[in-house]
Amino acid sequence: MNGAQSLIRTLVDSGVDVCFSNPGTSEMHFVAALDAVPEMRGVLGLFEGVVTGAADGYARIADKPAATLLHLGPGLGNGLANLHNARRAHTPIVNVIGDHATYHKQYDAPLESDIEAVAGSLEGWVRRSEHTKDVGADAAAAVAASQDAPGQVATLILPADASWGEGGETCAPIPPRIPQAVDATTVKKIAEVLASGESVALLVGGNGCREAGLLATSRIAAATGVKAFVETFPARLERGEGLPTIERLGYLAEQVAYQLDGVKHLIVAGTKAPVSFFAYPGKASNLVPEGAQVHVLAEVGQDVPRALNDVADLVAAETEPVLQEASRPVLPSGPLTPQNWVEVIGALLPERAIIADEANTSGLLLPAATAGAPRHDVLTLTGGAIGYGMPVATGAAVAAPDRPVINLQSDGSALYTISALWTQARENLNVTTVLLNNRAYAILRLELQRVGADASGPKANELLDLSRPDMDFAKIAEGMGVPATRATTAEELAEQFQRALAEPGPHLIDAIVPTLF
């Protein structure tokens, strides 16, 4: 057994049986070893940002890590933006980076780089396998480290000679560290804050955004009157009919100021106190109301649902959660607008859908339109690095082939990683992409105004415009093997969306929607 074979066998024995890959010369023995360990599924991405984003989407839905296979430092660099999003989502990923043979590094070959420095920016686990006999043990340690609560990117650097060398040994799975419970004293103190009679807000994040946490949060809110919110960009938010609808904290600082107006106490569970996404001239970066006190119920990585339930048992023992009733928007008609395209999605969203949401400015009204739809999951842009939606949808579809995946995708962000469509076609994944085409970086038009910069100049506006030349996303998709249509009216979007959901495999709808900004 060589090192690559011991690596893949150990990964599979540890529960990691999907590897999203964009390999190079240093990884060829890993590629060859895939046939020796048929339980490992290899999925090819044409760009490393697709590979890393797909691993993120996979793990958010599968609740276990996938592996990536990337080529040296530049390959890792190409995948870094979506690894940044995964870091912010606390997604478990086993990141395998091939490197030059140990004896070759001294020659400073053209692809030589400091892989540890790049991987270290992810603030996760990093290890280099120097010897073939250690590769299996290092792989088992990487899988465990990736799943240590709350989850992280674990990067294993694999020199080519450690990969091709004989004498590889497999290693038994290593149990990860599980979330720690919040102590009873903290739970009691939070209950006392809720009973203080002053205005209190509760902000929930992490796995508190799933059913158990949401039910407990709703009980607390119903019993105490606390203002309850989930974090602005949850990694995975469960919502829809039969679950509590908990409002998301706003993206804009002005929204958060309105939501938290008058609050004297802010309780956080599984997330941090809110800060502004960016700095703005003359505006505060800290979004906690002045004079308000922050109380931590559960740190990121602690057992958030259990902590929320413990508080609910103290302050809401006889209170039931408030559950969302089934409701759907009426199908709209007429030309597509930022207001009515979301009503089409809300009216037709299928059972058990997974929404990979990178609609950006076009999706501001989406939460209200889908609140009463059948139960579904929403995956959001946790780290703000765009080009996330298409890869994450790809990985989610690999993780849940029996569920419809809906990628709500802005046009500017799509162009970063649009080659994910090719992987969707190759793997015959059930992903329906609704591409919101407003021919602009509309979010940047908004930000140009909000930072107080002069937005009147033609050169400035030229950098935010995508209409010269216009891009034909339907043809781009078809060129990558994905059936595609174009919708300009609500009726066309409804018909095309229903047809795409009814047919197996990927589809793209180029939805022409005017810009809000």
C-alpha positions, 0 to 999 in steps of 0.5 A: 500500500502506498501513501495515497492508498492509505490516505484514501482508505483512512478517509473512507473508514473515517466516514469521508467518502466524497472528494471534490478535486482539481488535481495536478502532477503532485496529486497523480498517485492520489488520483490513481489510488481512487480505483484502489478504494472504490468507496471514495467518490471523486467529483471534478471541478474545473476551478478550485473555488468550485471544489472548495465551495462544493465541499462547503455545501456538501458538509452543511447538508450531510453533517459530515466532511468531504475532502478536497484535492488541490494542487500546491499553494496556487491551487489552495490560493484559487480555492481560498475565497470559498474556504473563507466562507467555510471558515465563517460557517464552521464547516468541517472540510478535509483539505488535501493539498499536494506538494512537491516531493520533499527532496525537490523543494530545495530547488525552488521550482516554479510552483514552490510556495509557502503552503502553510502560510496560506492554509494558516490564514484559515485559522484551522488545523494544518499538518504536513505528512513528511513520511509515507508511514504517517499519512494514514494517521495524519488523515485520521487526525485531519478528519477528527480535527475538521469535526471538532466543535464547532467545525473547521477546515483541516488542511493536510499537506501531502508531499508527492514522495509521501504519496507514492512511497510504499509502506502506507498504513491505515488508521482507525477513526479518531473521535472528534471533540463534541460540543460542551454543555453550558453550565447551569450557573450561566443558564440561571443568569440568562433566565434572570436577565430575561426576567429583569423587566427590561428590553431584551434581545436574543441572537441565535447562531450556529446549530441553534438555527436548526429545529431544536434551537428554533423551537426553544427560541420560540418558546423563550420569546413567547413566554418572555417577550424577548426580541428573537433573531437569528444571525444575519448569515446562518450556515444552515437555517431550517424554516417553513411550515411547521417551524418557528419563523425567527427574523434574521438580523439585517445586513445593513447597519440601519436595519440592525439599529431599527431591530435592536432599538431600545434594547438594554440587554443582548443575549447571544447564543452560538454567535457573536454580538453584531458588527457592521459588515464594513466601516462607513464614515461617521457611523458606528462599527459596533451595532450593539445599542449604546449602553446595552449589556451583552450576555453570552449564553453559549459560545460558538462551539458549545451546545447551543440547542441544549443551552436554549432548551435549558433556558426555555425549561426555566422561563417557558416551562408551560409555553409551546413554540409558535409555529409557522402556518402554511401559506403561499403567495399568489402567483404574480403576473406581468414583467419580472420585478425585484418584488414579484420574482420572489413570489414565484419562488414562494408559490412553487417552492417544492417540499424539502428544498435546499436553497443556496442563496446568493441572490444578494440585492435581488433577494431582499424580499425572499424571506417573507415570500417563503416563510410559509412554504413547505419546510426547507433549508437555506444556506447563506453567504457566511463570509461575504466572499462572492462566487459561493452560490453555484459551488455550494448548490453543487455540493448540497446536491451531491450530499442530498440527491433525493432533495431539490436544490434551488440556487438563487443566484445574482449575475455578478457573483455567478461569473466567479464560479460559473464553471460549477454548471459543468460539474452539475451536468457531469454529475447529473445533479438536481440543481435548478439555478434561477439567475437574477440578471440585472446586468450590474454589480447592484450591491456595489452601487448601493455601497458606493452610495452608503460610503458617501463616495461621489457616485455621479462619475461615468468611470465609477459607474462603468466599473459596476456595469455588466451590460457592455456587452450583455452576457447570454447566460442561457447560452453559457449554461448550454455550452456547459451541458446544462439546459437553459431558458430565459424568463422576462415575465412572472408567468414565464418564470413560473412555467420554466421553474415548474418544468425544471423541477419536474425534470431530472438533472440541472437547469438554469433560468436566466431571469431578467430582473430590473436592478433595485439600485 
